[in-house]
Amino acid sequence: MIPVVDIARQDKSIRPEIEAAIARVLDRSRFILNAEVEAFENAFAAYCGVSYALGVGSGTDALQVALLACGIGPGDEVITVSHTSPATIAAIELTGAGAVPVDIDPRRFTMDPHRIAAACTARTRALLPVHLYGQPADLEPILEVAGRRGLPVIEDCSQAHGARYREKSVGAWGRIATFSFYPTKNLGAYGDAGAVVTGDPQLAERARQIRQYGWDASRVSRRKGLNSRLDEIQAAILGVKLRRLDAWNAERRRLADLYNRRLSGKDLTIPYAAPDSVHVYHTYVVRHPRRDALRAHLAARGIGSAIHFPLPVHLHPGFSNLAGFSESLPETEAAAREVLTLPLFPGMREDELQQVVDAVNSF
Ligand SMILES: Cc1ncc(COP(=O)(O)O)c(C=O)c1O
């Protein structure tokens, strides 16, 4: 069976370094918000090209902390997309605000900037685009609408570590941005972890307080906060892996390029890579009008695949409050019916990739 992802294969060569990093934490016996978290935060902020990074417990928490730091709460609305992880919308709703999904650009699979104006109301407080599958959303027109209306842009970069839009990394464009380090991400921990990044010192300080009981540096609660701290062991692991991220992303791009050149089929759509961006292929996602039959055809040939995401968030029973958006999201619903994620991960061999290509091309 060729798996969709294989973290063990990617991480095999760094096992001794990971073990040494974990041992360092055990020897120091400081497990929360200490030297490893601080070192990783500094390295990750520099990597993204921003001044501040704060380690938190997960990508969902990172979104919640970022939204709360922007002052978003009950009665507010945040414009986002429904072709994303339910986590994006859950985080908005956890603040007490309402999520307003707009449709996607079907080529990029990300927020369609042309849909934003019509979705804005007097309650709109932020725009939250998601850089999906490793491809940046079309940020310039999104930032333009946001600028005209005085709204902050909060970037969900959970699937796009190291991706670039024009001259800057994702995460460096919005007022604040969030990352998940879920194990399968391009930069993944060995458990749950996430980060908030920003160039704004006041927002950074608010986010720092919100991640830990609202505390300031003197442990006085200045606001209501959560407990969502990145732990030292995960930070030490992430520090080792961050040094490989560019090489791993380059390998993902090389594999994606081979797929792009070798896959064929009249109904098959290969991923669009926008010329203004560096796509980092968190997942390699094709479209096919008979997606489920193609998936079964691959499974019968020992090839794993996945669907990201089989249901738009507004069609999940837990988000039935959003069901009314269905009619305005035809591209989102079409994507959910047609997308298929093929195997792609650092360490994947070319003969394995060719087996996937042969199986797809024989469909
Ligand atoms: C786009 C997006 N946003 C948010 C999240 C939530 O991250 P986490 O699982 O670390 O909470 C994910 C994770 O899958 C994601 O893909």
Ligand as a Chemical Component Dictionary entry (heavy atoms), coordinates in Angstrom:
data_LIG
# 
_chem_comp.id                   LIG 
_chem_comp.type                 NON-POLYMER 
_chem_comp.pdbx_formal_charge   0 
_chem_comp.three_letter_code    LIG 
# 
loop_
_chem_comp_atom.comp_id 
_chem_comp_atom.atom_id 
_chem_comp_atom.alt_atom_id 
_chem_comp_atom.type_symbol 
_chem_comp_atom.charge 
_chem_comp_atom.model_Cartn_x 
_chem_comp_atom.model_Cartn_y 
_chem_comp_atom.model_Cartn_z 
_chem_comp_atom.pdbx_ordinal 
LIG C1 C1 C 0 -6.870 25.059 7.780  1  
LIG C2 C2 C 0 -6.794 24.553 9.178  2  
LIG N1 N1 N 0 -7.111 25.390 10.192 3  
LIG C3 C3 C 0 -7.043 24.993 11.486 4  
LIG C4 C4 C 0 -6.658 23.716 11.821 5  
LIG C5 C5 C 0 -6.671 23.293 13.264 6  
LIG O1 O1 O 0 -5.423 22.915 13.728 7  
LIG P1 P1 P 0 -5.296 21.930 15.003 8  
LIG O2 O2 O 0 -5.741 20.568 14.578 9  
LIG O3 O3 O 0 -3.833 21.993 15.324 10 
LIG O4 O4 O 0 -6.133 22.497 16.080 11 
LIG C6 C6 C 0 -6.308 22.828 10.804 12 
LIG C7 C7 C 0 -5.877 21.455 11.143 13 
LIG O5 O5 O 0 -6.141 20.481 10.537 14 
LIG C8 C8 C 0 -6.385 23.245 9.451  15 
LIG O6 O6 O 0 -6.075 22.429 8.437  16 
# 
loop_
_chem_comp_bond.comp_id 
_chem_comp_bond.atom_id_1 
_chem_comp_bond.atom_id_2 
_chem_comp_bond.value_order 
_chem_comp_bond.pdbx_ordinal 
LIG C1 C2 SING 1  
LIG C2 N1 SING 2  
LIG C2 C8 DOUB 3  
LIG N1 C3 DOUB 4  
LIG C3 C4 SING 5  
LIG C4 C5 SING 6  
LIG C4 C6 DOUB 7  
LIG C5 O1 SING 8  
LIG O1 P1 SING 9  
LIG P1 O2 DOUB 10 
LIG P1 O3 SING 11 
LIG P1 O4 SING 12 
LIG C6 C7 SING 13 
LIG C6 C8 SING 14 
LIG C7 O5 DOUB 15 
LIG C8 O6 SING 16 
# 
